[in-house]
Amino acid sequence: MIIKIEENIKSLSSWMNMVKANAEKIKGFGATIIFAGVSKEDPTKFTVIVKYATMEGFEAFKNDKELHAARAEAGVDLDSAKVTPMHEDFMENFSG
């Protein structure tokens, strides 16, 4: 399953450091970050596209208070998060 999360952040580099520090936890969720970046016009507007192996992995992410505390500490405005599950039909890594 693919999830798109849009939220406000203070610093992309702080977010990336937080992800690296929590790599084992993220791996345990069965999550693969397909894309993470900020808007060219506004570096506080952040989008991440995550592929989860299972719905249970996504639920584990949603319910992990420790990880959300780390996200907030890294400058993520958790209240601004808009989570969008994407349709199961999608194209990935096409370069043709």
C-alpha positions as CSV (number, residue, x, y, z in Angstrom):
1,M,0.0,0.0,0.0
2,I,1.2,3.5,-0.9
3,I,0.6,6.4,1.5
4,K,1.2,10.1,0.7
5,I,1.8,12.4,3.7
6,E,1.9,16.1,3.4
7,E,2.9,18.2,6.4
8,N,4.8,21.3,7.4
9,I,8.4,20.9,8.6
10,K,11.1,23.2,9.8
11,S,14.1,21.5,8.2
12,L,14.4,18.6,5.6
13,S,17.8,17.8,6.9
14,S,16.5,17.4,10.5
15,W,13.7,15.1,9.2
16,M,16.3,13.0,7.2
17,N,18.5,12.6,10.3
18,M,15.4,11.5,12.3
19,V,14.6,8.9,9.7
20,K,18.2,7.6,9.6
21,A,18.2,7.4,13.5
22,N,14.9,5.4,13.3
23,A,15.9,3.2,10.3
24,E,15.4,-0.1,12.2
25,K,12.0,0.9,13.4
26,I,10.9,2.0,10.0
27,K,12.2,-1.3,8.5
28,G,10.2,-3.1,11.1
29,F,7.0,-1.4,9.8
30,G,7.8,-2.9,6.4
31,A,8.1,0.7,5.1
32,T,10.1,1.9,2.1
33,I,10.3,5.7,1.5
34,I,9.8,6.2,-2.2
35,F,10.1,10.0,-2.2
36,A,10.6,12.6,0.5
37,G,11.2,16.3,-0.3
38,V,10.0,19.9,0.1
39,S,8.4,22.3,-2.3
40,K,10.8,24.4,-4.4
41,E,8.7,27.5,-3.6
42,D,8.3,26.8,0.2
43,P,10.8,24.6,2.0
44,T,8.4,24.1,4.9
45,K,5.9,22.2,2.7
46,F,6.9,18.6,2.9
47,T,5.7,15.5,1.0
48,V,6.7,11.9,1.6
49,I,5.5,8.9,-0.3
50,V,5.8,5.6,1.6
51,K,5.2,2.1,0.5
52,Y,4.1,-0.3,3.2
53,A,4.3,-4.1,2.8
54,T,1.1,-4.5,4.8
55,M,-1.7,-2.5,6.4
56,E,-0.5,-3.7,9.8
57,G,2.8,-2.0,9.2
58,F,1.1,1.3,8.4
59,E,-1.1,0.9,11.5
60,A,2.0,0.2,13.6
61,F,3.5,3.5,12.2
62,K,0.3,5.4,13.0
63,N,0.3,4.1,16.6
64,D,4.0,4.6,17.4
65,K,4.0,7.4,19.9
66,E,7.8,7.3,20.4
67,L,8.4,7.8,16.6
68,H,5.8,10.6,16.4
69,A,7.6,12.3,19.3
70,A,10.9,12.0,17.4
71,R,9.2,13.4,14.3
72,A,8.0,16.4,16.3
73,E,11.4,16.9,17.8
74,A,12.8,16.9,14.3
75,G,10.5,19.8,13.4
76,V,7.5,18.1,11.9
77,D,4.2,19.9,12.6
78,L,2.2,16.8,13.4
79,D,-1.1,18.7,13.5
80,S,-0.6,19.8,9.8
81,A,-0.3,16.2,8.5
82,K,-2.6,15.2,5.7
83,V,-2.4,11.4,5.2
84,T,-3.7,10.1,1.8
85,P,-3.9,6.3,1.1
86,M,-3.3,5.9,-2.6
87,H,-5.2,3.6,-5.0
88,E,-3.7,0.1,-5.3
89,D,-3.2,0.6,-9.1
90,F,0.0,2.7,-9.5
91,M,3.2,3.0,-11.5
92,E,6.5,2.9,-9.8
93,N,10.0,3.6,-11.0
94,F,9.1,4.0,-14.7
95,S,11.9,5.6,-16.7
96,G,10.8,4.8,-20.3
